[in-house]
């Protein structure tokens, strides 16, 4: 009783601090402390606010909490490691959890991706990949190869380099000038395809060949790397057409361009495999990852590079002059190892593979609503593209996005007990990326809340 009373007395002060001192990320600051949701606890696929209300976590925090909330085994792994060695840098030294984790990731990664460079986040992993690509080509006598190619609407991070590679202009405008020499090619949203929209194979070949077109326009001796997500996040969970990545691999090999698979979201079970490259049967030169590596229980990211990229550094004559204070943090590495143990013990990849068709089928029921134009994605990663007119695929105006998507859907879905993302980076979408532990009961709950809320939303158009 005394603990409950203490919490009741303390929480108004915490809310006041949140309102007056906490600067939210990617969000307008609330004008009243009562408007700010305060999440205090998580259990399985659900989170709870400070009033005790329960919400289904349909986004796994931020595409992150693969094994679900409240796992004592991960908390205990962090506590044990903190007692033994809480911190030591990787600058000329190693620690056992980081070394063990590097070996484990190398064993899981495709091809000869055997070298693991630890970061703290996905943005830092992307930043590291571009820097490594530039230095690699300088060492190899090709200093002009420094440019990066990515897809329209693709999100690759917030640091200056990663933001430069990002293909969302409105995220970049306030921070320009950014790093130069980045170029965009079309993404693979076949629902919006202006050509080959009825032929996925032809569309995939066309989309991949746009990468070759830009390489030739800029000059093969100037392009260092292509950054692609296995399933593109921004724009609404856009999967690759058949043959797309195989053709991209051919193009990169022909012009000596590095293929970076940005798997900050798509790795660690999100698509039913440890890495998205495995799902779509291609071997990149680098993989960037984070999020699900620790299921969000501790911050950690990684760049996983091929033996080819490591070769110029192997004898010690060259140094990759790059790193982070907390890269390879022993506590985070211990949590990641325990997280991977859960994947194996509970067969989470197999669980996703066994249930993804049912998840997609349940969400696809919503296509009977006039506002739902497309349902797409893979694994436990889906987007619903919303339209004003299903017959013509007419999208929302800017005013309708503000009023219907952000002003109504984003808040009302949460009020109705579903935490997910209502996003207009590209066309308006609802994104779902729940913990990998859920099954049909949660699929049905998600569909029910979406149906109720989207039905209300379409009346506002």
HELIX and SHEET records of a PDB file:
HELIX    1   1 UNK A    2  UNK A   21  1                                  20    
HELIX    2   2 UNK A   33  UNK A   35  5                                   3    
HELIX    3   3 UNK A   60  UNK A   63  1                                   4    
HELIX    4   4 UNK A   72  UNK A   84  1                                  13    
HELIX    5   5 UNK A   96  UNK A  108  1                                  13    
HELIX    6   6 UNK A  122  UNK A  139  1                                  18    
HELIX    7   7 UNK A  160  UNK A  165  1                                   6    
HELIX    8   8 UNK A  169  UNK A  172  1                                   4    
HELIX    9   9 UNK A  173  UNK A  175  5                                   3    
HELIX   10  10 UNK A  190  UNK A  192  5                                   3    
HELIX   11  11 UNK A  200  UNK A  218  1                                  19    
HELIX   12  12 UNK A  220  UNK A  222  5                                   3    
HELIX   13  13 UNK A  244  UNK A  254  1                                  11    
HELIX   14  14 UNK A  276  UNK A  279  1                                   4    
HELIX   15  15 UNK A  291  UNK A  293  5                                   3    
HELIX   16  16 UNK A  307  UNK A  310  1                                   4    
HELIX   17  17 UNK A  311  UNK A  313  5                                   3    
HELIX   18  18 UNK A  330  UNK A  346  1                                  17    
HELIX   19  19 UNK A  348  UNK A  364  1                                  17    
HELIX   20  20 UNK A  365  UNK A  368  5                                   4    
HELIX   21  21 UNK A  398  UNK A  400  1                                   3    
HELIX   22  22 UNK A  401  UNK A  409  3                                   9    
HELIX   23  23 UNK A  410  UNK A  415  1                                   6    
HELIX   24  24 UNK A  440  UNK A  458  1                                  19    
SHEET    1   A 4 UNK A  39  UNK A  43  0                                        
SHEET    2   A 4 UNK A  46  UNK A  49 -1                                        
SHEET    3   A 4 UNK A  54  UNK A  57 -1                                        
SHEET    4   A 4 UNK A 418  UNK A 419  1                                        
SHEET    1   B 7 UNK A 113  UNK A 119  0                                        
SHEET    2   B 7 UNK A 301  UNK A 306 -1                                        
SHEET    3   B 7 UNK A 286  UNK A 289 -1                                        
SHEET    4   B 7 UNK A 258  UNK A 262  1                                        
SHEET    5   B 7 UNK A 223  UNK A 228  1                                        
SHEET    6   B 7 UNK A 147  UNK A 151  1                                        
SHEET    7   B 7 UNK A 182  UNK A 185  1                                        
SHEET    1   C 4 UNK A 372  UNK A 378  0                                        
SHEET    2   C 4 UNK A 381  UNK A 386 -1                                        
SHEET    3   C 4 UNK A 429  UNK A 432 -1                                        
SHEET    4   C 4 UNK A 421  UNK A 423 -1                                        
END                                                                             
